[in-house]
Amino acid sequence: MTSPRSSYLAIAGHEVHLTAWGDPAAPALVLWHGLARTGRDFDTLARRFADRFHVVCPDTIGRGLSSWSATPDEDYSIPVYCQHALALLDHLGIAACRWVGTSMGGLIGMALAGTPETALRIERLVLNDVAPRLNRTAIARIKAYVTLVPEFANMSEFETFLRTVYAPFGHLTDDEWRLMAETSVRRRDNGRLSSHYDPAVMRVFAEQFQDFDMWALFDAIACPVLALRGAASDLVEPQVADEMTRRGPRVRLVTIPGCGHAPALNTPEQMAVLGDFLG
């Protein structure tokens, strides 16, 4: 099954959009996106692994086709996203899964794998350009662009904007850039175009994401962990990535050339690294 299936799940009073690939009876592989992105970012990767796994790509609430929260200050947080992830796994009958998380998606996976009550739900964990401690300068950079929701007259302008903002993702084909644009856009009441996400997601991030430290959760992880770091990443500092190899689960660290924050996981070389680790 190499074509995606789209569904909408009722979870904790929200409607969560899900794109799934492959045989539901196969081992589960969850791909969870970053702060301002959607599950459709993983189409290339999901298609590659659909013959081996039941690939599950959710849109976090406030993004993509999932519903927006009426109480954003409470709902747009890692602990709530973890609750939604567990409810999603339960709904799909997934007792345990392999988890690949980009940026925010990696933090959700880290929290689940590092919490005793939920640790067994994660069999293998991939942290894509994210760490228990993040560079404050990079967080400030991310806040600067995600808290702005510019408007565009047409899709060509919007796609050009995405190509600029997400240039650190590395090489994407023209088709992949077009897919990103088409799955990242909404039309406003004035007819102009803007990014898909609820602006409150980014307001809450800017207000609450200050002194960040998840080392205690990281150190408690017992499952195998692969850490990917974009060679030009400003979010995961090299010394922090190196420390991740010496403590806690003692990750296998792979540096991805030609990328910053965060590798798109769409090239044959990147997918081969994931394939070797996921088994």
C-alpha positions in Angstrom: 0.0 0.0 0.0 2.0 3.0 -1.2 -0.8 5.5 -1.3 -1.7 7.5 1.8 -5.0 7.1 3.7 -6.4 10.2 5.3 -8.5 10.0 8.5 -9.8 12.2 11.3 -9.8 10.9 14.9 -11.7 12.3 17.9 -9.0 12.7 20.6 -9.5 14.6 23.9 -12.1 16.9 22.4 -10.1 17.6 19.3 -10.2 16.3 15.8 -6.7 15.0 14.8 -5.9 14.5 11.2 -3.8 11.5 10.4 -2.1 10.3 7.2 -1.3 6.6 7.2 0.6 4.4 4.9 1.2 0.6 4.6 -0.5 -2.4 6.1 -2.1 -1.7 9.5 -1.1 -5.2 10.6 2.6 -4.3 10.1 4.9 -3.0 12.9 4.0 0.7 13.6 6.2 3.6 12.7 5.2 7.0 13.9 6.6 10.1 12.2 5.9 13.2 14.2 6.6 16.6 12.7 8.2 19.8 14.0 6.8 23.0 15.6 5.3 24.7 12.6 5.0 21.8 10.2 2.6 19.0 9.3 2.6 15.2 8.9 2.7 15.6 5.2 6.3 16.6 5.4 7.1 12.8 5.7 5.4 11.7 2.4 8.7 10.7 0.8 9.9 8.9 3.9 6.5 7.2 4.5 6.3 6.0 0.9 9.8 4.5 1.3 8.9 2.5 4.4 5.2 1.6 3.6 6.2 -1.9 2.5 7.7 -2.6 5.9 5.7 -0.6 8.4 2.3 0.8 9.2 3.4 4.4 8.9 1.5 7.0 10.9 1.9 10.7 10.3 -0.3 12.9 12.5 -0.9 16.7 12.3 -0.5 18.0 15.8 -3.5 20.1 17.0 -3.3 23.7 15.7 -1.5 22.5 12.5 -2.4 21.1 9.2 -5.9 19.7 9.0 -6.2 19.1 12.8 -8.5 21.3 14.8 -7.4 24.4 16.7 -7.7 24.7 20.4 -10.1 27.0 22.2 -7.7 26.9 25.2 -4.3 27.3 23.5 -2.3 28.2 26.7 -3.2 24.8 28.1 -3.3 22.6 25.0 -0.3 23.8 23.0 2.3 22.1 25.2 4.5 19.0 25.1 2.7 17.2 28.0 -0.7 17.6 26.2 0.8 16.5 22.9 2.1 13.4 24.7 -1.4 12.7 26.0 -2.8 13.0 22.4 0.0 10.7 21.1 -0.9 8.0 23.6 -4.6 8.4 22.8 -3.8 8.1 19.1 -1.8 4.9 19.6 -4.6 3.5 21.7 -7.2 4.4 19.1 -5.2 2.6 16.4 -4.5 -0.4 18.6 -0.7 0.2 18.6 0.8 -1.2 21.8 4.4 -0.1 20.9 6.0 1.7 18.0 9.2 2.9 16.4 9.2 6.7 16.6 10.9 9.3 14.4 10.5 12.8 15.6 11.7 16.0 14.0 12.4 18.8 16.4 9.1 19.1 18.5 8.2 15.6 17.4 11.4 14.4 18.9 10.7 16.1 22.2 7.4 14.3 22.3 9.1 11.0 21.7 11.8 11.8 24.2 9.1 12.6 26.9 7.2 9.4 26.2 10.4 7.2 26.1 11.8 8.8 29.3 8.6 8.5 31.4 8.4 5.1 33.2 4.6 4.8 32.6 4.9 5.2 28.9 8.5 4.1 28.1 7.4 0.7 26.7 5.3 2.3 24.0 8.5 3.4 22.2 10.7 0.6 20.9 13.2 2.6 19.0 13.5 6.4 19.0 15.0 8.7 16.3 15.6 12.3 17.4 15.9 14.4 14.3 17.9 17.6 15.1 16.7 18.0 18.6 18.3 17.5 22.0 17.6 17.7 25.8 19.1 21.2 25.7 18.7 23.6 22.8 20.7 26.6 21.8 18.9 29.8 23.0 20.1 31.8 20.1 18.4 29.3 17.7 15.2 29.4 19.7 15.2 33.2 19.4 15.6 32.8 15.6 12.7 30.3 15.4 10.5 32.6 17.5 11.3 35.5 15.1 9.8 33.7 12.1 7.1 31.5 13.5 5.4 34.3 15.4 4.9 36.2 12.1 2.1 35.1 9.9 2.7 37.0 6.6 0.1 37.0 3.9 0.7 36.2 0.2 -1.1 37.1 -3.0 -0.6 33.7 -4.7 0.9 30.2 -4.3 4.1 31.1 -6.1 4.8 33.8 -3.5 4.0 31.4 -0.7 6.2 28.6 -2.1 9.1 31.1 -2.5 8.7 32.1 1.2 8.8 28.4 2.3 11.9 27.7 0.2 13.6 30.6 2.0 12.5 29.8 5.5 13.1 26.1 5.2 16.3 26.1 3.2 18.1 24.4 6.2 15.9 21.3 5.5 18.4 20.5 2.7 17.7 19.3 -0.8 14.0 19.0 -1.7 12.8 18.4 -5.2 10.5 20.9 -6.9 7.7 18.4 -6.4 8.5 18.2 -2.7 8.5 22.0 -2.4 5.2 22.2 -4.2 3.7 19.5 -1.9 4.9 21.4 1.2 3.3 24.6 -0.1 0.0 22.9 -0.9 -0.2 21.2 2.5 1.0 24.2 4.5 -1.4 26.9 3.2 -4.8 28.3 4.2 -6.8 31.1 2.6 -7.8 33.9 4.8 -11.1 35.8 4.8 -9.6 38.5 2.6 -8.7 35.9 0.0 -4.9 36.1 0.6 -2.8 33.1 1.6 -0.9 32.4 4.9 0.6 29.4 6.7 -1.6 26.6 8.0 -1.0 26.9 11.7 -3.0 28.6 14.5 -1.0 31.7 15.4 -1.7 30.9 19.0 0.6 27.9 18.7 3.5 30.2 18.1 2.5 32.8 20.7 2.4 30.1 23.4 5.8 28.8 22.2 7.3 32.3 22.4 5.9 32.9 25.9 6.6 29.5 27.5 9.7 28.1 25.7 12.3 29.8 27.9 14.6 27.7 30.2 14.5 24.4 28.3 16.0 21.3 29.9 14.9 17.7 29.3 18.1 15.9 30.5 16.3 14.1 33.3 13.8 12.5 30.8 16.6 11.8 28.3 18.7 10.1 30.9 15.8 7.8 31.8 15.4 6.5 28.2 16.2 2.8 27.9 15.3 2.0 24.3 17.8 2.4 21.4 18.1 6.0 20.2 19.5 7.4 17.0 20.3 11.1 17.0 20.5 12.9 13.7 22.1 16.4 13.6 22.2 18.7 10.6 25.8 19.6 10.0 24.9 23.3 10.0 22.3 23.1 12.8 22.2 26.0 15.1 19.6 24.4 17.4 21.6 21.4 18.5 25.1 22.4 19.5 27.9 20.0 18.7 29.0 19.6 22.3 25.4 18.8 23.3 25.1 16.2 20.6 28.4 14.7 21.8 27.2 14.6 25.4 24.1 12.6 24.2 26.5 9.8 23.1 27.9 9.6 26.6 24.9 9.7 28.9 21.4 8.2 29.2 20.7 5.9 26.3 24.1 6.8 24.7 22.7 7.6 21.3 24.2 6.7 18.0 24.9 10.1 16.5 24.9 10.7 12.7 25.7 14.1 11.3 23.8 14.9 8.1 25.8 17.0 5.6 24.1 19.8 3.6 21.4 20.5 6.2 20.8 22.7 9.2 17.6 22.5 11.3 16.2 20.1 10.4 17.1 17.4 7.8 14.0 16.6 5.7 14.7 12.8 5.9 13.9 12.6 2.2 17.2 11.6 0.5 18.3 8.1 -0.2 21.3 8.5 2.1 19.2 9.8 5.0 16.5 7.1 4.5 19.2 4.4 4.4 20.5 5.5 7.8 16.9 5.4 9.2 16.3 2.0 7.6 19.4 0.5 9.2 18.4 1.7 12.6 14.7 1.0 12.5 15.3 -2.7 11.5 
